[in-house]
Amino acid sequence: MECTVSWSAPAGSRSGMSFIAETGSGHVLAMDGAPDAGRPDQGGQNLAPRPLEAMLAGAGGCTAYDVVLILRRGRHDVRGCTVRLSADRAETDPKVFTRIHMHFRVTGRELPAQAVERAIHLSHSKYCSAAIMLGKTAEITTSFEVLDA
């Protein structure tokens, strides 16, 4: 897997903290710093997600992908999956994630709660590389609800 990240400051400028990531699969992701990041030359313009927001979103996408795939492979009629993530970070550098909670809303027809619970467990214990990596520094907790379609 490869990715190239480039600072996208205007030509000749020494300010701004926007970056463009070009992934190995040919996609582009913009990232920006917070406007209040300290000195004026250190802040972003709030034009895109912060890098750690992108990391948290990636973990959510990774685990949601797993949950849907596991349920489909179990021949369950899954119709939707949303994951709401909330995270706490350390107060000192490096400000790693220390706690992440993931709440899943899974929609389907006659979807057994224990199948959803099992899919989430398998994602977090075996398949979701992002959640497993983040679990090295953060306590990850999950909850879920099943909605009938």
C-alpha positions as CSV (number, residue, x, y, z in Angstrom):
1,M,0.0,0.0,0.0
2,E,1.3,3.4,-0.9
3,C,0.3,7.0,-0.4
4,T,1.8,10.4,-1.3
5,V,1.0,13.4,0.8
6,S,1.9,16.9,-0.5
7,W,1.6,20.2,1.2
8,S,-0.7,22.3,-0.9
9,A,0.4,25.8,0.1
10,P,-0.1,28.5,-2.5
11,A,3.0,29.0,-4.7
12,G,5.5,31.2,-2.9
13,S,3.5,31.1,0.3
14,R,4.9,29.9,3.6
15,S,1.5,29.7,5.3
16,G,-1.4,27.4,5.4
17,M,-1.5,23.8,6.5
18,S,-3.5,22.0,3.9
19,F,-2.3,18.7,2.5
20,I,-3.5,16.5,-0.4
21,A,-3.0,12.7,-0.1
22,E,-2.9,10.7,-3.3
23,T,-3.6,7.0,-2.5
24,G,-2.1,4.0,-4.2
25,S,-5.6,3.2,-5.5
26,G,-5.7,6.5,-7.3
27,H,-8.0,8.5,-5.0
28,V,-7.4,11.9,-3.5
29,L,-8.0,13.0,0.1
30,A,-7.7,16.6,1.4
31,M,-6.6,17.3,4.9
32,D,-6.2,20.6,6.7
33,G,-5.1,21.9,10.1
34,A,-7.2,23.7,12.7
35,P,-7.3,27.5,12.3
36,D,-6.4,27.9,16.0
37,A,-3.2,25.7,15.9
38,G,-1.0,28.2,17.6
39,R,0.9,30.8,15.6
40,P,-0.8,32.2,12.4
41,D,1.7,30.3,10.2
42,Q,0.9,27.0,11.8
43,G,-2.9,27.0,11.5
44,G,-5.1,25.7,8.7
45,Q,-8.1,27.3,7.0
46,N,-10.6,24.6,8.0
47,L,-11.1,23.5,4.4
48,A,-10.9,19.7,5.1
49,P,-10.8,17.1,7.8
50,R,-7.9,17.1,10.2
51,P,-5.5,14.2,9.7
52,L,-6.6,12.4,12.9
53,E,-10.2,12.9,11.9
54,A,-9.4,11.1,8.7
55,M,-7.8,8.3,10.7
56,L,-10.9,8.0,12.9
57,A,-13.1,8.0,9.8
58,G,-10.9,5.3,8.3
59,A,-11.4,3.1,11.3
60,G,-15.1,3.6,11.1
61,G,-15.1,2.7,7.4
62,C,-13.0,-0.3,8.0
63,T,-15.2,-1.8,10.7
64,A,-18.5,-0.9,8.9
65,Y,-17.2,-2.7,5.8
66,D,-16.4,-5.8,7.9
67,V,-19.8,-5.8,9.7
68,V,-21.8,-5.5,6.4
69,L,-19.6,-8.2,4.7
70,I,-19.9,-10.6,7.7
71,L,-23.6,-10.2,7.8
72,R,-24.0,-10.7,4.1
73,R,-21.9,-13.8,4.2
74,G,-24.1,-15.1,6.9
75,R,-27.0,-14.6,4.5
76,H,-28.6,-11.9,6.6
77,D,-30.7,-9.2,4.9
78,V,-28.7,-6.2,6.0
79,R,-29.9,-2.9,4.4
80,G,-27.9,-0.2,6.2
81,C,-25.0,0.3,8.6
82,T,-23.9,3.5,10.3
83,V,-21.1,3.9,12.8
84,R,-20.9,6.9,15.1
85,L,-17.4,7.3,16.6
86,S,-16.4,9.4,19.5
87,A,-12.8,9.6,20.7
88,D,-10.7,11.1,23.5
89,R,-7.0,12.0,23.0
90,A,-4.1,12.4,25.4
91,E,-3.6,15.9,26.6
92,T,0.2,15.9,26.0
93,D,2.2,15.0,22.9
94,P,1.9,12.6,21.2
95,K,-1.8,13.2,21.5
96,V,-2.8,9.7,20.7
97,F,-6.3,8.4,20.9
98,T,-6.9,7.0,24.4
99,R,-10.5,6.1,24.2
100,I,-12.8,5.4,21.2
101,H,-16.4,4.4,21.3
102,M,-18.2,3.1,18.2
103,H,-22.0,2.9,18.1
104,F,-23.4,0.9,15.3
105,R,-26.9,1.3,13.8
106,V,-27.6,-1.7,11.6
107,T,-30.8,-1.9,9.6
108,G,-32.1,-5.1,8.1
109,R,-35.0,-7.4,7.7
110,E,-35.4,-9.9,10.6
111,L,-31.7,-9.2,11.5
112,P,-30.8,-11.1,14.7
113,A,-29.1,-9.0,17.4
114,Q,-26.6,-11.8,18.1
115,A,-25.5,-11.9,14.5
116,V,-24.8,-8.1,14.6
117,E,-23.0,-8.5,17.9
118,R,-20.9,-11.4,16.4
119,A,-20.1,-9.4,13.3
120,I,-18.9,-6.4,15.4
121,H,-16.8,-8.7,17.6
122,L,-15.2,-10.4,14.6
123,S,-14.4,-7.1,13.0
124,H,-12.6,-5.8,16.1
125,S,-10.9,-9.0,17.1
126,K,-9.8,-10.4,13.7
127,Y,-10.5,-8.3,10.6
128,C,-10.4,-4.5,11.0
129,S,-6.7,-3.6,10.8
130,A,-7.5,0.0,11.6
131,A,-9.4,-0.7,14.8
132,I,-6.9,-3.3,15.9
133,M,-4.0,-0.8,15.4
134,L,-5.8,2.0,17.2
135,G,-6.6,-0.5,20.0
136,K,-2.9,-0.5,20.8
137,T,-3.2,3.0,22.4
138,A,-6.9,3.4,22.9
139,E,-9.6,1.6,24.8
140,I,-12.2,0.7,22.2
141,T,-15.7,0.1,23.2
142,T,-18.8,-0.7,21.1
143,S,-22.5,-0.6,21.3
144,F,-25.2,-1.3,18.7
145,E,-28.8,-1.1,17.8
146,V,-30.7,-3.1,15.3
147,L,-33.5,-1.4,13.3
148,D,-36.0,-3.3,11.3
149,A,-36.2,-2.2,7.6
